[in-house]
Amino acid sequence: MGRLDQDPSCETNLVIVSHGLTSRVFLMKWFKWTVDQFERLNNFENCEFRVMQLGPGGEYSLLVHHTKEELEQWGMSREMIADQQWRASANRRSWAQECSSFIDSFFDDPKDSESSSEEEEEKENGKIDELD
């Protein structure tokens, strides 16, 4: 994602101290979670922490340091955990192939959106009478 451009020979660690809601917003923005996915997450307990660690594939993941069970306890869905698993180990170029099911969860079926827009257009043109 290139959010933290850094010299590969220099090790950089960041610590963010924040409230639970703000931390969840940060994670949502970083991992590009939907509002529904964000709302599934539990707030952090007092002194609880999450570690995002850079995986060998060049992506930050929560699964490098934490277990799948911990992520489930935090309220992450199977799709979110699968994404974290990919981020922990996969090459960036393989993302579209390996996570196609995860991509589909973000987008409506194009056929559904086309048919609904066609119906709206026909209603506007008076071709379809609305039911009372």
C-alpha positions as CSV (number, residue, x, y, z in Angstrom):
1,M,0.0,0.0,0.0
2,G,3.0,2.3,0.3
3,R,1.6,4.2,3.3
4,L,4.9,4.0,5.2
5,D,7.7,4.5,2.7
6,Q,10.8,3.7,4.6
7,D,14.4,2.7,4.0
8,P,14.5,-1.1,4.0
9,S,17.8,-1.1,5.9
10,C,16.2,1.0,8.7
11,E,13.8,-0.7,11.1
12,T,10.8,1.5,12.0
13,N,8.3,0.8,14.8
14,L,5.3,2.9,15.5
15,V,3.2,2.9,18.7
16,I,-0.3,4.5,18.5
17,V,-2.0,5.0,21.9
18,S,-5.7,5.7,21.4
19,H,-9.2,4.9,22.5
20,G,-10.9,1.8,21.2
21,L,-13.2,3.6,18.7
22,T,-10.3,5.6,17.2
23,S,-8.2,2.5,17.0
24,R,-11.0,0.7,15.2
25,V,-11.4,3.6,12.7
26,F,-7.6,3.5,12.1
27,L,-7.7,-0.2,11.3
28,M,-10.8,0.2,9.2
29,K,-9.1,2.9,7.0
30,W,-5.8,0.9,6.8
31,F,-7.4,-2.4,5.8
32,K,-10.2,-0.7,3.8
33,W,-13.0,-2.5,5.7
34,T,-16.6,-1.7,5.0
35,V,-18.8,0.0,7.6
36,D,-20.6,-3.4,8.2
37,Q,-17.2,-5.0,8.9
38,F,-16.2,-2.1,11.2
39,E,-19.4,-2.4,13.2
40,R,-18.7,-6.1,13.8
41,L,-15.5,-5.3,15.7
42,N,-15.4,-5.1,19.5
43,N,-13.8,-2.2,21.2
44,F,-10.4,-2.8,22.9
45,E,-10.4,-3.5,26.6
46,N,-8.3,-1.4,28.9
47,C,-4.6,-1.8,28.1
48,E,-5.4,-4.2,25.2
49,F,-3.4,-3.9,22.1
50,R,-3.2,-5.0,18.4
51,V,0.0,-5.5,16.6
52,M,0.2,-4.9,12.8
53,Q,3.4,-6.5,11.6
54,L,4.9,-6.4,8.2
55,G,4.8,-9.9,6.5
56,P,7.3,-11.3,4.1
57,G,5.0,-10.4,1.2
58,G,5.2,-6.7,2.0
59,E,1.8,-6.2,3.6
60,Y,0.9,-5.4,7.2
61,S,-1.3,-7.9,8.9
62,L,-2.7,-8.6,12.3
63,L,-2.2,-12.4,11.8
64,V,1.6,-12.2,11.9
65,H,1.5,-11.6,15.7
66,H,-2.1,-12.6,16.7
67,T,-4.0,-15.9,16.2
68,K,-7.1,-16.6,14.2
69,E,-8.9,-17.2,17.4
70,E,-8.0,-13.8,18.7
71,L,-9.3,-12.2,15.5
72,E,-12.6,-14.1,15.8
73,Q,-12.9,-12.9,19.5
74,W,-12.4,-9.3,18.3
75,G,-15.4,-9.7,15.9
76,M,-13.6,-10.2,12.6
77,S,-15.5,-12.2,9.9
78,R,-14.1,-15.1,8.0
79,E,-13.5,-12.8,5.0
80,M,-11.6,-10.3,7.1
81,I,-9.5,-13.1,8.6
82,A,-8.8,-14.6,5.1
83,D,-7.6,-11.1,4.1
84,Q,-5.4,-10.9,7.1
85,Q,-4.0,-14.4,6.3
86,W,-3.2,-13.4,2.8
87,R,-1.6,-10.1,4.0
88,A,0.6,-12.1,6.4
89,S,2.1,-14.3,3.7
90,A,1.1,-13.7,0.1
91,N,2.8,-11.7,-2.7
92,R,1.0,-8.5,-3.6
93,R,0.6,-9.6,-7.2
94,S,-1.4,-12.7,-6.3
95,W,-4.1,-10.7,-4.4
96,A,-6.6,-10.6,-7.2
97,Q,-6.4,-14.3,-7.9
98,E,-6.3,-15.5,-4.3
99,C,-8.8,-13.1,-2.7
100,S,-11.5,-12.9,-5.5
101,S,-14.2,-14.0,-3.0
102,F,-13.2,-11.2,-0.7
103,I,-13.4,-8.7,-3.5
104,D,-16.9,-9.8,-4.4
105,S,-18.1,-9.0,-0.9
106,F,-17.4,-5.3,-1.6
107,F,-19.3,-5.0,-4.9
108,D,-22.9,-5.6,-6.0
109,D,-23.5,-8.1,-8.8
110,P,-23.2,-5.9,-12.0
111,K,-26.3,-7.6,-13.4
112,D,-28.4,-6.5,-10.4
113,S,-27.2,-2.9,-10.6
114,E,-27.8,-2.8,-14.4
115,S,-31.4,-4.2,-14.1
116,S,-32.3,-1.9,-11.2
117,S,-30.9,1.2,-13.1
118,E,-32.9,0.1,-16.2
119,E,-36.1,-0.2,-14.1
120,E,-35.5,3.3,-12.6
121,E,-35.0,4.7,-16.1
122,E,-38.2,3.0,-17.4
123,K,-40.1,4.4,-14.4
124,E,-38.9,7.9,-15.2
125,N,-39.9,7.6,-18.8
126,G,-43.4,6.3,-17.8
127,K,-42.9,2.8,-19.3
128,I,-43.6,1.1,-15.9
129,D,-46.5,2.1,-13.8
130,E,-45.8,2.0,-10.1
131,L,-48.1,-0.1,-7.9
132,D,-50.2,1.9,-5.4
